[in-house]
Amino acid sequence: MTRQRYNLVLSVHATARGLAYVLFEGEANPVDWGRAECRGPLKNHRCIDRFIGLIERHRPDVVILQDPDDLRRRRSDRAGQLARGFAAHAEGHGMPFVFRSRRDVLTAFAHLCPCTKQAIVQEIIGMMPVFAQHTPRIRKPWMSEDARMGLFDAVALAISYFAEQNSFPESRAA
């Protein structure tokens, strides 16, 4: 009996504390996920080292990243530089990559009303209950964002990619 091989999609989200990632084998099958906290003055270098470790270990067919131009408008220059660094290293390792913006994510979840980050989290948990144990607390206006939210942002980037794709490419990238 032969097993069908699905393409691997790695979605990476830069956070204020480091990075969050989710590896999918097919559209609704997350096989690995996590967060890496990187502290200190060389935070971006440590994040890029973690990213390189992920792509060398998993050898994904495509890497989904935040649009660095979108990040620059919404967040610090550090996050945009980090996304560009991820893209450069993915390209250097022969990994195709796709940038997804916040607008792409909101389009994928347009059926939610209102389309808030918390509503997206609940939708993701409904689609993939395996993430229920990582549910971030509901944020109050005076609270900083829960560190676990980065994981859901990475999943949302991947879902926006899957929503745009009709099917996966037939062969793995070299």
Secondary structure as the mmCIF struct_conf table of DSSP 4:
data_model
#
loop_
_struct_conf.conf_type_id
_struct_conf.id
_struct_conf.beg_label_comp_id
_struct_conf.beg_label_asym_id
_struct_conf.beg_label_seq_id
_struct_conf.end_label_comp_id
_struct_conf.end_label_asym_id
_struct_conf.end_label_seq_id
HELX_LH_PP_P HELX_LH_PP_P1 THR A 2 ASN A 7
STRN STRN1 LEU A 8 ALA A 14
BEND BEND1 ALA A 16 ARG A 17
STRN STRN2 GLY A 18 GLU A 25
BEND BEND2 GLY A 26 GLY A 26
TURN_TY1_P TURN_TY1_P1 GLU A 27 ALA A 28
STRN STRN3 PRO A 30 GLU A 37
BEND BEND3 GLY A 40 GLY A 40
TURN_TY1_P TURN_TY1_P2 PRO A 41 LEU A 42
HELX_RH_AL_P HELX_RH_AL_P1 LYS A 43 HIS A 58
BEND BEND4 ASP A 61 ASP A 61
STRN STRN4 VAL A 62 GLN A 66
HELX_RH_AL_P HELX_RH_AL_P2 PRO A 68 ARG A 74
BEND BEND5 ARG A 75 ARG A 75
HELX_RH_AL_P HELX_RH_AL_P3 ASP A 77 GLY A 92
TURN_TY1_P TURN_TY1_P3 HIS A 93 GLY A 94
STRN STRN5 PHE A 97 ARG A 100
HELX_RH_AL_P HELX_RH_AL_P4 ARG A 102 ALA A 108
TURN_TY1_P TURN_TY1_P4 PHE A 109 HIS A 111
BEND BEND6 LEU A 112 PRO A 114
HELX_RH_AL_P HELX_RH_AL_P5 LYS A 117 MET A 127
HELX_RH_3T_P HELX_RH_3T_P1 PRO A 129 HIS A 134
HELX_LH_PP_P HELX_LH_PP_P2 THR A 135 LYS A 140
TURN_TY1_P TURN_TY1_P5 PRO A 141 TRP A 142
BEND BEND7 MET A 143 MET A 143
HELX_LH_PP_P HELX_LH_PP_P3 SER A 144 ASP A 146
TURN_TY1_P TURN_TY1_P6 ALA A 147 ARG A 148
HELX_RH_AL_P HELX_RH_AL_P6 MET A 149 GLU A 164
BEND BEND8 ASN A 166 SER A 167
BEND BEND9 GLU A 170 SER A 171
#
